[in-house]
Amino acid sequence: RLEVCAEVPMSLDTSPNRLFDDALVSIVIPCFNQAHYLGEAIQSALALAHSRTQIVVVDDGSTDNTAEVARSYSKVVYIYQSNQGVGSARNTGFHASAGEFVIFLDHDDRLLPNAIEAGLNCFQKYPDSGFVFGRYRKIDGAGKIISDPTQSPDERDFYLALLQRNPIGHPAVVLHRRDVLEKIGGFETAFKGSCDYHLYLRIAQSFPVHKHDGIVAEYRWHEGNASWNYRYMLENTLCALRAQSLYTSR
């Protein structure tokens, strides 16, 4: 069920001379029973310095007041679906969005005001990139900063780096190109806890990936993080890596 709380520009100028300053960027926020954090995520997206943004909140079958929070912001596109997991919710938000570039922001995290500019500047320097990414810092449940920013990885071959570990670490630091996401087919929902890692691998296998030094997001570290379930995360990571062995052996 789609509710558009703001007018969404649907026609995009994709001419080669188009300025990045005018690019429409969509921020997709999936949410499942985390309404108490959702408002901060939305507010961080509204505070972005970039002039053309679209915010899409996908309610993945929440039983709390997620709908009420999302609908309280007039500039938010609100979508409800039955509970199908974060990968499905991200795909739903992506298909409902219109941006030439896309950021996937989890419901409990925050973007920093320069997030879009930092990514677009990197794309302007490396226009062949499948995606670009920056850095993040951790915050606690109350929103207090609890870590220094992550360090930029040294690698240049990010497909190889991703086969060894996840140097990206957090979905909100990634700025995606819409045409690449469409070509790849979005998130594969079977990968549950590793759907973002699996997506990075699939893109990096076919496209160059570049980094920038901007600190663009805040990752909320609290007791509800799936990252605390080490066995679950390890199993999902290994599934994503096994899938790569199947792709590369074809």
Secondary structure, DSSP 8 states (H G I E B T S, - for coil): -EEE-S---------TT--GGG--EEEEEEESS-HHHHHHHHHHHHT-S-S-EEEEEEEES-SSSHHHHHHTSTTEEEEEE-S--HHHHHHHHHHH---SEEEE--TT-EE-TTHHHHHHHHHHH-TT-SEEEEEEEEE-TTS-B-S--------S-HHHHHHH--SS--GGGEEEEHHHHHHHTS--GGGGGGHHHHHHHHHHHHS-EEEEEEEEEEEE--TT-GGG-HHHHHHHHHHHHHHHHHHHH-
